[in-house]
Amino acid sequence: MKVDVAALRDQLLAERRTLTDTEGVRRDAADTVDVDQARLGRVSRADAMQDQAMARATKARADERIKRIDAALARIADQTYGECARCGEPIDPRRLEADPAATLCLACAEKG
């Protein structure tokens, strides 16, 4: 099975576009919560703070994913895409199809 680098590049670019298009929503959701106790009860305030924490975690995951996508696109550009970053062996095309930003072959990923 051969790696269709062009198709995976397109997939990476589409995912990156989606993540950057929704970045403003994630940023707004992660902003400081107004916790005016006169206006909000304790439960509502706790809910707002929990929502903010979840939004920050979501933003952090999206930011990390964008970094991984950018790194994969750089590997495509320098023609090292599909090589394991640890052992240098080819990454199984099925693994790249499952996660086009994968940097390790399955054996190296399992080693941790």
Secondary structure as a PSIPRED ss2 file (coil, helix, strand):
# PSIPRED VFORMAT (PSIPRED V4.0)

   1 M C   1.000  0.000  0.000
   2 K C   1.000  0.000  0.000
   3 V C   1.000  0.000  0.000
   4 D C   1.000  0.000  0.000
   5 V H   0.000  1.000  0.000
   6 A H   0.000  1.000  0.000
   7 A H   0.000  1.000  0.000
   8 L H   0.000  1.000  0.000
   9 R H   0.000  1.000  0.000
  10 D H   0.000  1.000  0.000
  11 Q H   0.000  1.000  0.000
  12 L H   0.000  1.000  0.000
  13 L H   0.000  1.000  0.000
  14 A H   0.000  1.000  0.000
  15 E H   0.000  1.000  0.000
  16 R H   0.000  1.000  0.000
  17 R H   0.000  1.000  0.000
  18 T H   0.000  1.000  0.000
  19 L H   0.000  1.000  0.000
  20 T H   0.000  1.000  0.000
  21 D H   0.000  1.000  0.000
  22 T C   1.000  0.000  0.000
  23 E H   0.000  1.000  0.000
  24 G H   0.000  1.000  0.000
  25 V H   0.000  1.000  0.000
  26 R H   0.000  1.000  0.000
  27 R H   0.000  1.000  0.000
  28 D H   0.000  1.000  0.000
  29 A H   0.000  1.000  0.000
  30 A H   0.000  1.000  0.000
  31 D C   1.000  0.000  0.000
  32 T C   1.000  0.000  0.000
  33 V C   1.000  0.000  0.000
  34 D C   1.000  0.000  0.000
  35 V C   1.000  0.000  0.000
  36 D C   1.000  0.000  0.000
  37 Q C   1.000  0.000  0.000
  38 A C   1.000  0.000  0.000
  39 R C   1.000  0.000  0.000
  40 L C   1.000  0.000  0.000
  41 G C   1.000  0.000  0.000
  42 R H   0.000  1.000  0.000
  43 V H   0.000  1.000  0.000
  44 S H   0.000  1.000  0.000
  45 R H   0.000  1.000  0.000
  46 A H   0.000  1.000  0.000
  47 D H   0.000  1.000  0.000
  48 A H   0.000  1.000  0.000
  49 M H   0.000  1.000  0.000
  50 Q H   0.000  1.000  0.000
  51 D H   0.000  1.000  0.000
  52 Q H   0.000  1.000  0.000
  53 A H   0.000  1.000  0.000
  54 M H   0.000  1.000  0.000
  55 A H   0.000  1.000  0.000
  56 R H   0.000  1.000  0.000
  57 A H   0.000  1.000  0.000
  58 T H   0.000  1.000  0.000
  59 K H   0.000  1.000  0.000
  60 A H   0.000  1.000  0.000
  61 R H   0.000  1.000  0.000
  62 A H   0.000  1.000  0.000
  63 D H   0.000  1.000  0.000
  64 E H   0.000  1.000  0.000
  65 R H   0.000  1.000  0.000
  66 I H   0.000  1.000  0.000
  67 K H   0.000  1.000  0.000
  68 R H   0.000  1.000  0.000
  69 I H   0.000  1.000  0.000
  70 D H   0.000  1.000  0.000
  71 A H   0.000  1.000  0.000
  72 A H   0.000  1.000  0.000
  73 L H   0.000  1.000  0.000
  74 A H   0.000  1.000  0.000
  75 R H   0.000  1.000  0.000
  76 I H   0.000  1.000  0.000
  77 A H   0.000  1.000  0.000
  78 D C   1.000  0.000  0.000
  79 Q C   1.000  0.000  0.000
  80 T C   1.000  0.000  0.000
  81 Y C   1.000  0.000  0.000
  82 G C   1.000  0.000  0.000
  83 E E   0.000  0.000  1.000
  84 C C   1.000  0.000  0.000
  85 A C   1.000  0.000  0.000
  86 R C   1.000  0.000  0.000
  87 C C   1.000  0.000  0.000
  88 G C   1.000  0.000  0.000
  89 E C   1.000  0.000  0.000
  90 P E   0.000  0.000  1.000
  91 I C   1.000  0.000  0.000
  92 D C   1.000  0.000  0.000
  93 P H   0.000  1.000  0.000
  94 R H   0.000  1.000  0.000
  95 R H   0.000  1.000  0.000
  96 L H   0.000  1.000  0.000
  97 E H   0.000  1.000  0.000
  98 A H   0.000  1.000  0.000
  99 D C   1.000  0.000  0.000
 100 P C   1.000  0.000  0.000
 101 A C   1.000  0.000  0.000
 102 A C   1.000  0.000  0.000
 103 T C   1.000  0.000  0.000
 104 L C   1.000  0.000  0.000
 105 C C   1.000  0.000  0.000
 106 L H   0.000  1.000  0.000
 107 A H   0.000  1.000  0.000
 108 C H   0.000  1.000  0.000
 109 A H   0.000  1.000  0.000
 110 E H   0.000  1.000  0.000
 111 K H   0.000  1.000  0.000
 112 G C   1.000  0.000  0.000
